Amino acid sequence: MDSKTILTSFGERNIVFIDQGTAQGVQEGNVFDVIRREDGLIQLGDQSVDHWDKNLPAEIFGRVMVVDARPQASTGIVLASLRELRIGDRLLMALR
């Protein structure tokens, strides 16, 4: 997940970009959960965007709906966020 504006975190009603598109089956109206597997402790000065720990359970931190789907990328709007969402967060298509 990424954004056109210069932000380090995102919340509700922010526009975000997804690196998956219609070629991967994404359609306008699809809803994705923003998930992380981390303990939330990030060292001061750590600039990496992916803190994925396979030893921890996945947690849902937000929800994004696709508003424009192109062949290799999509644009979405953040519908809900429990915490700040970050560049590099992973998305999982939500079950209806």
C-alpha positions in Angstrom: 0.0 0.0 0.0 1.3 3.5 -0.8 0.0 7.0 -1.3 0.6 10.0 -3.6 0.7 12.5 -0.8 3.8 12.7 1.4 2.5 11.0 4.5 4.1 8.4 6.7 0.8 7.0 8.0 -2.8 7.0 6.7 -6.3 7.0 8.3 -9.9 7.0 7.3 -10.7 8.7 4.0 -7.1 8.8 2.8 -6.5 7.6 -0.8 -4.0 4.7 -1.2 -2.5 2.7 -4.0 -2.4 -1.1 -4.2 0.1 -3.0 -6.3 -2.5 -5.4 -7.6 -5.0 -4.8 -10.3 -7.5 -6.4 -12.7 -4.8 -8.8 -14.0 -4.8 -10.3 -10.5 -8.6 -10.4 -10.2 -9.1 -7.1 -8.3 -12.3 -5.2 -9.2 -13.8 -1.9 -8.2 -15.8 -2.3 -5.0 -13.5 -5.1 -3.6 -12.8 -4.6 0.1 -9.5 -5.5 1.6 -8.4 -5.8 5.3 -5.1 -4.2 6.2 -3.1 -6.8 8.1 0.1 -6.9 10.1 2.0 -9.6 12.0 4.2 -7.6 14.4 4.6 -6.8 18.1 4.3 -3.1 17.5 7.7 -2.4 18.9 9.7 -0.6 16.2 13.2 0.6 17.0 13.9 4.3 16.8 15.3 5.1 13.4 14.1 1.9 11.7 13.2 3.0 8.2 12.1 -0.5 6.9 8.5 -0.7 5.9 7.9 -4.4 6.3 7.7 -5.7 9.9 6.2 -9.1 9.2 6.8 -11.7 11.9 5.6 -15.2 11.0 5.7 -16.2 14.7 2.9 -13.8 15.5 -0.8 -14.0 14.5 -2.1 -11.6 11.8 -4.1 -8.7 13.1 -6.5 -6.5 11.1 -5.7 -2.8 11.4 -8.0 -1.3 8.8 -10.2 -1.7 5.8 -9.7 -0.4 2.2 -12.2 -0.3 -0.7 -11.1 -0.3 -4.3 -12.5 2.7 -6.2 -10.5 2.3 -9.4 -8.9 -0.9 -10.7 -6.3 -0.9 -13.6 -4.5 -3.9 -15.0 -1.5 -3.8 -12.6 -2.5 -1.4 -9.8 -5.6 -0.1 -8.0 -6.7 2.9 -6.1 -8.5 2.6 -2.8 -10.0 4.7 -0.1 -9.4 3.8 3.6 -12.8 3.0 5.1 -11.7 2.3 8.6 -8.4 2.2 10.6 -7.9 1.0 14.2 -4.4 2.5 14.1 -2.3 4.5 11.7 -1.8 2.5 8.4 1.6 2.6 6.9 3.3 2.3 3.5 4.0 -1.4 3.0 1.1 -2.7 5.0 -0.3 -5.9 3.5 -3.8 -6.4 2.2 -6.0 -9.4 2.3 -9.3 -9.5 0.4 -12.1 -9.4 3.0 -14.7 -12.1 3.1 -18.3 -10.9 2.6 
